[in-house]
Amino acid sequence: MLGEVHRDARGELMEFADQPGQIYVSRSHPGAVRANHYHTRKVEKFLVVSGKAFIRIRQAGFDKVNCISVDAQDFRIVTIYPMQVHNITNIGAGDMVLVVWSSEVFDPADPDTYPEEV
């Protein structure tokens, strides 16, 4: 099942995406902030696979900010829905590695990415 962690003597395994789209990996240095934008149609799933991060999410047009602390040890998927302004900050001492699934393949001619501070 998607998001369920399977553990045995060898370690852990988790299915991250089971739909078409695009998967990419990013590395952020300590203190770096990524995103500060929203999408009108894309859904994204974030999975920190190394390090620690703080994810901030705010519905566009509203003031309330939800804050989620994630750690690579947790194997936790955070889903970002359309019209959710979001950012992710590396709060660890070393680099943070993030795997992202997007419901659409990135198209530079139609990026569906609108800058806005959380």
C-alpha angles and dihedrals in degrees: 000000000000112000094009114127115225113202132190138146091292096056135259137324129189131180107231105183134014100174135074117270136090131305122199139165128224132187120208128191121231111292094011117141121208132190116010089175143094137221128222096210111005124099117205132193120203125202120178106212098174129025132357132296143182115219120199120196128183128173108241110258094024134090103217112106122199114209123202124186113207132185128190088238090065099059089213124166116213114197121210115200129201115287093023111126106215147173137178125213127196104233096173131099093245138033118309119219118206129190113205130192116197124192089225134046107245113261113191089203090056107018098164088213120129119185116234133146116243 
